[in-house]
């Protein structure tokens, strides 16, 4: 009983120094991959890079302590990070304090959802996400993730558009206008190093090597070269006008947003007081305020894009630095050879000290130490918005984790408990949220590293967490010069493994509709991005629709003798059917949704076969029957017998037989019309059904093909 509550107690049965050493080496190895990967995934989620480290010291340890898999490596992963960004984008600006608070709250909601499913033993709910849907979504997500990093690779910054493909068009346009070649070169170098080392020896920590090499290069060459300059030092009237207009628009957005909050509160109070006049006035003012905010945002966007597109040459240095439009340096002045750009975000620009970038973007300062324990703040409106995303992230994350765990268990022979795994993942996200973690899940790449490194128990993940803590406490300054483009390359390299084109082909070969659903899920996810939940919901609805359609119209076959002396579908094998006895096989449960379908099929056969005398209903495929199915079967038997066609049943299973007994339909059918096998039923009814028949060869006893 104790090991069910604390599964990690099982680790120490027969545990010795040799296993401890293997776990320690594996844990350190995974940490060397996790640290740079987690920072990259945090950026993918729209968070500062160091939040990836916050999500990497408690969740891995807790998931291993309370999960069932001993080698599963938990932490930030690509798909969950992308889903996090998609869910939070409508609520706040990426990287802002509000955005971070919502990300932590989302982790808590995901954890509660997973823990509840695990405690209630509802792990099977993950089956609502069928493999074709997940395959289509994952392939689309891989392309979205990879393309979302292009701006960092080219060293450009653009505003996100309503659709992801529109954002990519903006990135391409910005890159055509200006690409920071050192940024692209370092990103390409990191990508090349990781690819080469992975091919050379998978055991080499290729991510760590690429990150360390490019960070050293960045520090040596002074890759980052920012400067603070007053607006007066920018010798461009167009820039002055754009900064002024941009600041006015951003201040107006802030004022209108505050006004919108007041109006929303007033509207709620008026509705509670049933003051309809006040409510109408507040609603009208709220609509106008929202319209004004959109107009101000459009102005801010236009000016922000204009400022980002401006390229300058620098003259002088330090406090004496002046920026002139590229190609307009005064005669006799000598520029510093750099191309300068203004850093523009979503806040008003400080005209006394604009940030000018003369180099590339790096990770920058990382707060030293561990995050303070804090309970996420609850806002019912935000919680309501995040619930659907939390459910999807919970199921997707768990499906990814359990798939990885099953693959490793097949190699190690370990027993897995999906519900216990849900508990482990849930606790990891809940307690991780207390240390400002965003949603996490099991990682395929890091789990593979963990297994290859020889991890024996989940203690390896404890060592991984300890390594992350040491980095946060003592080594954060070493990450300052890590180029952003290298983190982008890390993400792009990681998601290559998510692309699985053969999955579409496999689904198509299994069932055509599965292949179609997979392709539609893929296209819908790409089309709706960044609203990824819509792509998943399209796939889920299609899967459920196909399931319901198949349940409502199960396969109903008339059987005949095939060459192997077995009774098979006459239509599929081009066999002739007996005119006097119809052996009908019904494949599926007989319930309210398909009972009338069986009735239609039997009625159609009676109309097409005027000489029909006996129907043998092969019930081996009917694994369940409800009241509607029983009622329909009863009426159908009565109607057939009134029409001169007798009915027998064969292969009735125990569950259906119980229904027949309880409803007394068994007496109506007659014990002499119930048979254990189809062959036994034919032996009993064949001769009497063929009395006076002119059929020379019966397709139920000899092979007769349709010509």
C-alpha positions in Angstrom: 0.0 0.0 0.0 2.8 2.4 0.9 4.5 1.9 -2.5 1.3 2.9 -4.2 1.4 6.3 -2.5 5.2 6.6 -2.8 6.2 4.6 -5.9 9.9 5.7 -5.5 10.3 3.3 -2.5 10.4 0.5 -5.0 13.6 1.9 -6.5 15.7 0.9 -3.5 15.1 -2.9 -3.6 18.4 -4.4 -4.4 19.9 -0.9 -5.0 23.6 -0.6 -4.8 26.6 1.6 -5.5 26.8 0.4 -9.2 23.2 1.5 -9.9 23.8 4.7 -8.0 26.7 5.5 -10.3 24.6 4.8 -13.4 21.8 7.0 -12.2 24.2 9.8 -11.3 25.9 9.7 -14.7 22.6 9.6 -16.6 21.1 12.5 -14.5 24.1 14.7 -15.2 24.0 13.8 -18.9 20.4 14.7 -19.2 20.9 18.0 -17.4 23.6 19.0 -19.9 20.9 18.6 -22.6 18.0 20.0 -20.5 19.6 23.3 -19.5 20.0 24.8 -22.9 16.9 23.1 -24.3 14.7 24.4 -21.5 15.8 28.0 -22.1 15.0 27.7 -25.7 11.6 26.2 -25.0 10.8 29.0 -22.6 11.3 31.5 -25.3 9.1 29.4 -27.6 6.4 29.7 -24.8 6.9 33.5 -24.9 8.7 33.6 -21.5 12.2 34.9 -20.6 14.7 32.1 -21.1 15.5 31.6 -17.4 11.9 30.4 -16.8 12.9 27.3 -18.7 15.3 26.6 -15.8 12.6 27.3 -13.3 10.5 24.6 -15.0 13.5 22.2 -14.9 14.4 21.7 -11.3 11.2 20.6 -9.5 9.1 19.0 -12.2 11.7 16.4 -13.4 12.2 15.2 -9.8 8.5 15.2 -8.8 7.4 13.4 -12.0 9.9 10.7 -11.4 9.2 10.3 -7.7 5.5 9.9 -8.1 5.2 8.5 -11.7 5.6 4.9 -12.8 8.3 5.2 -15.4 11.9 5.0 -14.1 13.5 6.6 -17.2 11.0 9.2 -18.3 12.6 12.7 -18.3 10.1 15.4 -17.6 10.5 19.2 -18.2 9.8 21.8 -20.9 9.0 20.3 -24.3 8.3 21.9 -27.7 4.6 21.1 -28.3 3.5 22.1 -24.8 5.6 25.3 -25.0 3.9 26.2 -28.3 0.5 25.4 -26.8 1.3 27.6 -23.8 2.1 30.6 -26.1 -1.1 30.0 -28.1 -3.3 30.0 -25.0 -1.7 33.1 -23.4 -1.3 35.3 -26.5 -4.8 36.7 -26.4 -4.4 37.6 -22.7 -1.2 39.6 -22.4 2.0 40.6 -24.1 4.6 37.8 -24.3 7.2 38.2 -21.6 5.2 40.7 -19.5 4.5 40.2 -15.8 0.9 39.4 -16.5 1.8 36.9 -19.2 4.2 35.1 -16.8 1.6 35.0 -14.1 -0.9 33.5 -16.5 1.7 30.9 -17.6 2.2 29.8 -14.0 -1.5 29.7 -13.4 -1.9 27.5 -16.6 0.7 25.1 -15.2 -1.3 24.8 -12.0 -4.6 24.1 -13.9 -2.8 21.5 -16.1 -1.5 19.8 -13.0 -4.9 19.8 -11.2 -6.5 18.3 -14.4 -3.9 15.6 -14.7 -3.9 14.8 -11.0 -7.7 14.5 -11.0 -7.7 12.1 -14.0 -5.0 10.0 -12.3 -6.7 9.8 -8.9 -10.1 9.0 -10.5 -8.4 6.3 -12.7 -9.5 8.1 -15.8 -6.3 7.7 -17.9 -8.3 6.2 -20.7 -9.8 9.7 -21.5 -6.6 10.3 -23.5 -8.1 8.0 -26.1 -10.3 10.9 -27.3 -7.1 12.1 -29.0 -6.8 9.5 -31.7 -3.4 8.6 -33.2 -4.3 10.2 -36.7 -5.3 13.5 -35.0 -2.1 13.6 -32.9 0.0 12.7 -35.9 -1.5 15.5 -38.0 -1.3 18.0 -35.1 2.3 17.1 -34.2 3.6 17.4 -37.8 1.9 20.8 -38.1 3.2 21.9 -34.7 6.7 20.9 -35.8 6.5 23.2 -38.8 4.9 26.0 -36.8 7.6 25.7 -34.1 10.5 25.6 -36.6 9.1 28.6 -38.6 8.5 30.6 -35.5 12.2 30.7 -34.9 13.1 32.2 -38.2 12.9 35.8 -36.9 15.6 34.9 -34.2 17.7 33.2 -36.9 17.7 36.2 -39.2 18.0 38.7 -36.3 14.8 40.6 -37.1 11.7 41.5 -34.9 8.1 41.7 -36.2 4.7 41.9 -34.6 2.7 38.7 -34.5 -0.2 38.7 -37.0 -3.7 37.1 -36.5 -2.5 34.0 -38.4 0.9 32.4 -38.2 1.5 32.3 -41.9 1.0 36.1 -42.0 3.6 36.5 -39.3 6.0 34.4 -41.3 5.4 36.6 -44.3 6.3 39.6 -42.2 9.5 37.8 -41.1 10.5 37.1 -44.7 9.8 40.7 -45.7 11.9 42.0 -42.7 14.7 39.5 -43.5 14.8 40.6 -47.2 15.0 44.2 -46.0 17.8 43.5 -43.5 19.4 40.3 -42.1 22.0 40.4 -39.3 24.5 38.0 -40.8 26.5 37.3 -37.7 23.3 36.2 -36.0 22.5 33.9 -38.9 26.0 32.6 -38.9 26.1 31.6 -35.2 22.7 30.0 -35.5 23.8 28.0 -38.6 27.1 27.0 -36.8 25.1 25.7 -33.8 22.8 23.8 -36.1 25.7 22.3 -38.0 27.6 21.3 -34.8 24.5 19.6 -33.4 23.8 17.8 -36.6 27.4 16.6 -37.1 27.9 15.4 -33.5 24.5 13.6 -33.5 25.6 11.7 -36.6 29.1 11.1 -35.2 28.1 9.8 -31.8 24.6 10.2 -30.2 26.1 9.9 -26.7 28.0 13.2 -27.2 25.9 16.1 -25.6 25.7 17.9 -29.0 23.4 20.6 -27.6 25.8 21.5 -24.8 28.8 21.6 -27.2 27.0 23.8 -29.6 25.8 26.2 -26.9 29.3 26.3 -25.2 31.1 26.9 -28.5 28.8 29.7 -29.7 28.7 31.4 -26.3 32.5 31.6 -26.2 32.5 33.0 -29.7 29.8 35.5 -28.8 31.8 36.7 -25.8 35.1 36.9 -27.7 33.9 38.8 -30.7 31.5 41.1 -28.7 28.5 39.8 -30.5 26.1 41.9 -28.5 26.8 45.6 -29.0 24.0 47.7 -27.5 24.1 51.4 -26.7 21.9 53.9 -25.0 21.4 57.1 -27.1 19.0 60.1 -26.6 16.5 60.8 -29.3 18.4 64.0 -30.1 21.4 61.8 -31.2 19.3 60.1 -33.9 19.7 62.4 -36.9 16.5 61.4 -38.6 13.3 63.6 -38.7 11.3 60.5 -39.7 12.6 58.6 -36.6 11.6 61.6 -34.4 8.1 61.7 -35.8 7.7 57.9 -35.6 8.9 57.8 -31.9 6.5 60.7 -31.0 3.5 59.1 -32.7 4.4 55.7 -31.3 4.6 57.0 -27.7 1.3 58.8 -28.1 -0.4 55.7 -29.3 1.1 53.4 -26.6 0.1 55.9 -23.9 -3.4 56.1 -25.4 -3.7 52.3 -25.4 -2.7 52.2 -21.7 -5.3 54.9 -20.8 -8.0 53.3 -22.8 -7.2 49.9 -21.3 -7.7 51.4 -17.8 -10.9 53.0 -19.0 -12.1 49.6 -20.4 -11.5 48.0 -17.0 -13.6 50.6 -15.3 -16.4 50.2 -17.8 -16.3 46.4 -17.5 -16.7 46.8 -13.7 -19.5 49.3 -14.1 -21.3 47.1 -16.6 -21.2 44.1 -14.2 -22.5 46.2 -11.3 -25.3 47.7 -13.5 -26.4 44.2 -14.5 -26.4 42.9 -11.0 -28.5 45.9 -10.0 -30.8 45.3 -13.0 -30.2 48.9 -14.0 -30.8 48.4 -17.8 -30.2 52.0 -18.8 -26.9 52.2 -17.1 -26.0 48.8 -18.5 -26.8 49.9 -22.0 -24.7 53.0 -21.6 -21.8 51.1 -20.2 -22.0 48.5 -23.0 -22.1 51.3 -25.6 -19.1 53.0 -24.0 -17.2 49.7 -23.8 -17.7 49.0 -27.5 -16.5 52.4 -28.4 -13.5 52.1 -26.1 -12.6 48.7 -27.7 -12.8 50.3 -31.1 -10.5 53.1 -30.0 -8.0 50.6 -28.6 -7.9 48.8 -31.9 -7.3 52.0 -33.8 -4.5 53.0 -31.4 -2.9 49.5 -31.7 -2.9 49.8 -35.5 -1.1 53.1 -35.2 1.4 51.7 -32.7 2.0 48.7 -35.0 2.6 50.9 -38.1 5.1 53.1 -36.2 6.8 50.2 -34.5 7.3 48.5 -37.9 8.6 51.7 -39.4 11.1 52.2 -36.6 12.3 48.6 -36.8 12.9 49.0 -40.5 15.1 52.1 -40.1 18.8 51.3 -40.4 21.5 53.7 -39.1 25.2 54.2 -39.3 27.0 55.1 -36.0 29.4 58.0 -35.7 31.4 58.4 -32.5 31.2 56.1 -29.5 29.9 55.9 -26.0 27.9 59.0 -24.9 29.0 60.8 -28.1 27.4 58.2 -30.4 25.2 59.7 -33.1 23.0 57.7 -35.5 22.5 58.8 -39.1 20.3 57.0 -41.6 22.4 54.5 -43.5 24.1 56.1 -46.5 23.5 59.7 -45.1 26.7 60.1 -43.0 27.9 63.7 -43.3 31.0 64.3 -45.5 34.2 64.1 -43.5 32.6 61.9 -40.7 33.6 58.3 -40.3 31.1 55.7 -39.2 32.0 52.7 -37.0 31.2 50.1 -39.6 28.1 48.8 -37.8 24.5 48.8 -38.9 22.4 50.1 -36.0 18.8 49.5 -35.3 16.4 50.8 -32.7 14.9 48.3 -30.2 11.2 48.8 -30.0 8.8 46.9 -27.9 5.2 47.5 -26.7 6.0 50.2 -24.1 6.6 53.9 -24.7 10.2 54.7 -25.8 12.5 56.6 -23.4 13.5 59.6 -25.5 16.3 60.3 -23.1 17.8 56.8 -23.6 16.8 54.8 -26.6 18.2 51.3 -26.9 20.2 51.0 -30.1 21.4 47.6 -31.3 24.7 47.4 -33.2 25.1 43.6 -32.8 23.1 40.5 -32.2 20.7 39.5 -29.4 21.8 37.4 -26.5 20.1 35.8 -23.5 21.4 38.5 -21.2 21.1 38.7 -17.4 19.6 35.7 -15.6 18.4 36.3 -12.0 20.7 34.4 -9.7 19.2 31.9 -7.2 16.0 29.9 -7.0 12.5 31.5 -7.4 10.6 32.2 -4.3 7.7 29.9 -3.4 4.4 31.6 -4.2 0.8 30.4 -4.9 -0.5 31.6 -8.4 -3.1 34.3 -8.2 -6.6 33.2 -9.2 -8.8 35.3 -11.5 -12.0 33.5 -12.4 -12.3 35.2 -15.8 -8.7 34.1 -16.7 -9.3 30.6 -15.3 -12.4 30.2 -17.5 -10.4 31.2 -20.6 -7.6 28.8 -19.8 -9.6 25.8 -18.8 -10.1 24.4 -22.4 -6.4 25.0 -23.1 -5.4 23.3 -19.8 -7.5 20.3 -20.8 -5.9 20.0 -24.2 -2.4 20.6 -22.9 -3.0 18.0 -20.2 -4.1 15.3 -22.6 -1.4 16.2 -25.2 1.3 16.3 -22.6 0.2 13.0 -21.1 -0.1 11.3 -24.4 3.4 12.3 -25.3 4.7 11.2 -21.9 3.0 7.8 -21.8 3.9 7.1 -25.4 7.6 7.7 -24.6 7.3 5.7 -21.3 5.7 2.7 -23.2 8.4 2.7 -25.8 11.1 2.6 -23.1 9.2 0.0 -21.0 9.2 -2.3 -24.1 13.0 -2.3 -23.9 13.4 -2.5 -20.1 10.5 -4.8 -19.3 9.2 -2.4 -16.7 5.5 -2.4 -15.8 3.7 1.0 -16.4 0.6 2.4 -14.7 -0.9 5.2 -16.9 -2.9 6.5 -14.0 0.1 6.7 -11.7 1.9 8.5 -14.5 -0.9 11.0 -14.6 -0.5 11.6 -10.9 3.3 12.1 -11.3 2.8 14.6 -14.1 0.0 16.3 -12.3 2.1 16.8 -9.1 5.0 18.0 -11.1 3.0 20.7 -12.7 1.1 21.7 -9.5 4.2 22.0 -7.3 6.2 23.3 -10.2 3.7 26.2 -10.4 4.7 27.1 -6.9 8.2 27.8 -8.1 7.0 29.8 -11.2 7.2 26.9 -13.7 5.1 26.8 -16.8 3.5 23.5 -18.1 5.8 20.6 -18.5 5.7 17.1 -19.9 7.8 14.0 -20.7 10.5 14.7 -23.3 11.2 12.1 -26.0 14.8 13.3 -26.8 15.9 13.6 -23.1 14.2 10.3 -22.1 16.2 8.6 -24.9 19.4 10.2 -23.6 18.5 9.1 -20.0 17.9 5.5 -21.2 21.1 5.4 -23.4 23.1 6.8 -20.5 22.1 3.8 -18.4 19.5 5.2 -16.0 18.2 2.4 -13.7 15.7 4.3 -11.6 14.0 7.7 -11.3 16.9 8.9 -9.1 18.6 10.0 -12.3 15.9 12.7 -12.6 16.7 13.8 -9.1 20.3 14.3 -10.1 19.1 16.3 -13.1 17.2 18.6 -10.8 20.2 19.0 -8.6 22.3 20.1 -11.5 19.7 22.7 -12.6 19.7 24.1 -9.0 23.5 24.4 -9.1 23.3 26.3 -12.4 20.7 28.7 -11.0 22.7 29.3 -7.8 26.2 29.6 -9.2 26.6 29.5 -13.0 23.9 31.9 -14.5 26.6 34.6 -15.5 28.1 32.0 -17.9 24.8 32.1 -19.9 24.8 35.9 -20.5 26.4 35.8 -23.9 24.4 32.9 -25.3 23.1 34.1 -28.7 19.3 34.0 -29.2 19.8 32.5 -32.6 21.5 29.5 -31.0 18.5 28.8 -28.9 16.4 29.1 -32.0 18.7 26.5 -33.7 18.3 24.2 -30.6 14.5 24.3 -31.0 14.6 23.8 -34.7 17.0 20.8 -34.3 14.8 19.3 -31.6 11.5 19.5 -33.6 13.0 17.7 -36.6 12.2 14.5 -34.8 8.5 15.5 -34.5 8.1 15.4 -38.3 6.7 12.0 -39.3 5.4 12.0 -42.9 5.2 8.2 -42.8 2.4 8.6 -40.1 0.0 9.9 -42.8 0.8 6.9 -45.1 0.4 4.4 -42.2 -3.0 5.9 -41.2 -4.2 5.9 -44.8 -3.2 2.2 -45.2 -4.9 1.2 -42.0 -8.2 3.1 -42.9 -8.7 5.7 -45.5 -10.8 7.9 -43.2 -7.9 7.8 -40.7 -5.5 9.1 -43.3 -8.0 11.8 -44.3 -8.5 12.9 -40.7 -4.8 13.0 -40.1 -4.3 15.3 -43.2 -7.3 17.5 -42.3 -5.9 17.9 -38.7 -2.5 18.8 -40.2 -4.0 21.5 -42.5 -6.4 22.8 -39.9 -3.7 23.2 -37.3 -1.5 25.1 -39.8 -4.5 27.3 -41.0 -5.7 28.2 -37.5 -2.2 28.8 -36.0 -1.5 30.3 -33.5 -5.0 29.1 -32.3 -3.8 25.5 -32.1 -6.7 24.4 -30.0 -9.0 24.8 -33.1 -6.8 22.5 -35.1 -7.0 19.8 -32.5 -10.8 20.2 -32.0 -11.3 19.8 -35.8 -9.5 16.5 -35.6 -11.4 15.3 -32.5 -14.8 16.3 -33.9 -13.9 14.4 -37.2 -12.8 11.3 -35.2 -15.9 11.3 -33.1 -18.0 11.9 -36.2 -16.5 8.9 -38.0 -16.9 6.8 -34.8 -20.6 7.8 -34.5 -21.2 7.2 -38.2 -19.6 3.7 -38.0 -21.6 3.0 -34.8 -24.8 4.0 -36.5 -24.0 2.1 -39.7 -22.0 -1.0 -38.7 -21.0 -3.6 -41.2 -23.9 -6.0 -42.1 -22.9 -8.8 -44.4 -24.6 -11.7 -46.0 -22.4 -14.8 -45.9 -21.6 -17.6 -48.4 -19.2 -20.4 -48.7 -15.6 -19.3 -49.8 -12.8 -21.5 -51.2 -11.3 -22.1 -47.7 -14.7 -23.6 -46.6 -15.4 -20.7 -44.3 -18.4 -18.5 -44.5 -17.4 -15.0 -45.7 -18.9 -11.8 -47.0 -20.6 -12.6 -50.3 -20.3 -9.1 -51.7 -16.6 -8.7 -50.8 -15.6 -12.1 -52.3 -18.0 -12.0 -55.3 -19.9 -15.0 -54.1 -23.5 -16.0 -54.9 -26.0 -15.9 -52.1 -28.6 -18.6 -51.2 -32.1 -17.6 -52.2 -33.7 -19.5 -49.3 -31.4 -19.0 -46.3 -29.7 -15.7 -45.6 -26.8 -15.8 -43.1 -26.5 -12.2 -41.9 -23.6 -11.1 -39.7 -24.0 -7.9 -37.7 -20.6 -6.4 -36.5 -21.1 -4.0 -33.6 -23.2 -3.4 -30.5 -26.9 -3.3 -31.1 -28.1 0.0 -29.5 -30.4 3.0 -30.0 -28.2 4.6 -32.7 -28.1 1.6 -35.1 -31.1 -0.5 -34.2 -33.1 0.9 -37.1 -30.2 0.3 -39.4 -30.4 -3.5 -38.7 -34.1 -3.3 -39.3 -33.6 -1.6 -42.7 -31.0 -4.2 -43.7 -33.2 -7.2 -42.9 -36.2 -5.6 -44.6 -34.2 -4.9 -47.7 -33.0 -8.5 -47.9 -36.6 -9.8 -47.6 -37.7 -7.5 -50.4 -34.8 -8.6 -52.7 -35.3 -12.3 -52.0 -38.9 -13.3 -52.5 -38.1 -17.0 -51.9 -36.4 -16.3 -48.5 -37.5 -18.8 -45.8 -35.0 -18.4 -43.0 -32.6 -15.8 -41.6 -29.7 -16.8 -39.4 -28.5 -13.7 -37.5 -24.8 -14.2 -36.6 -24.6 -12.4 -33.3 -21.0 -13.1 -32.4 -20.1 -9.5 -33.3 -22.9 -8.1 -31.1 -21.0 -7.5 -27.9 -23.7 -5.4 -26.2 -27.4 -4.6 -26.5 -29.5 -1.8 -24.9 -33.3 -1.5 -24.5 -33.7 0.0 -28.0 -31.8 -2.8 -29.6 -33.7 -5.4 -27.7 -37.1 -3.8 -28.6 -36.1 -3.6 -32.3 -34.9 -7.2 -32.4 -38.1 -8.3 -30.8 -40.3 -6.4 -33.3 -38.1 -7.5 -36.2 -38.4 -11.2 -35.3 -42.2 -10.9 -35.0 -42.4 -9.1 -38.4 -40.2 -11.6 -40.2 -42.2 -14.6 -38.8 -45.5 -13.0 -39.7 -44.1 -12.6 -43.3 -43.2 -16.3 -43.4 -39.5 -15.9 -42.8 -38.2 -17.7 -39.7 -35.3 -16.2 -37.7 -32.5 -17.9 -35.7 -29.5 -16.5 -33.8 -26.0 -18.0 -33.5 -23.0 -17.1 -31.4 -24.8 -15.0 -28.9 -22.4 -14.0 -26.1 -23.0 -14.0 -22.4 -23.7 -10.2 -22.0 -26.4 -10.2 -24.8 -27.8 -13.5 -23.6 -28.4 -11.9 -20.1 -30.4 -9.1 -21.8 -32.5 -11.7 -23.7 -33.2 -13.6 -20.5 -34.1 -10.5 -18.4 -36.5 -9.2 -21.1 -38.0 -12.7 -21.8 -37.1 -12.3 -25.5 -35.4 -15.6 -25.2 -38.8 -17.4 -24.9 -40.1 -15.5 -27.9 -37.1 -16.5 -30.0 -37.2 -20.1 -28.7 -34.4 -22.2 -27.4 -34.5 -24.3 -30.5 -33.7 -21.2 -32.6 -30.5 -20.4 -30.6 -27.2 -22.0 -31.7 -23.7 -21.9 -30.4 -22.2 -21.6 -33.9 -23.2 -20.6 -37.4 -22.3 -24.0 -38.7 -24.6 -25.6 -36.2 -27.4 -23.3 -37.2 -27.0 -24.1 -40.9 -27.1 -27.9 -40.2 -30.3 -27.4 -38.3 -32.2 -25.1 -40.7 -30.7 -25.8 -44.1 -32.7 -28.9 -45.1 -36.1 -27.7 -43.9 -35.5 -24.3 -45.7 -34.8 -26.1 -49.0 -37.8 -28.4 -49.1 -39.2 -28.2 -52.7 -36.4 -25.8 -53.7 -35.0 -25.9 -57.3 -31.6 -24.7 -56.2 -29.0 -27.2 -57.7 -26.1 -26.0 -55.7 -26.5 -24.0 -52.5 -23.9 -21.2 -52.0 -23.9 -22.0 -48.3 -22.5 -25.5 -48.8 -20.5 -25.2 -52.1 -18.5 -22.4 -53.6 -20.5 -20.4 -56.2 -19.1 -17.3 -57.7 -21.1 -14.5 -59.3 -20.2 -14.3 -63.0 
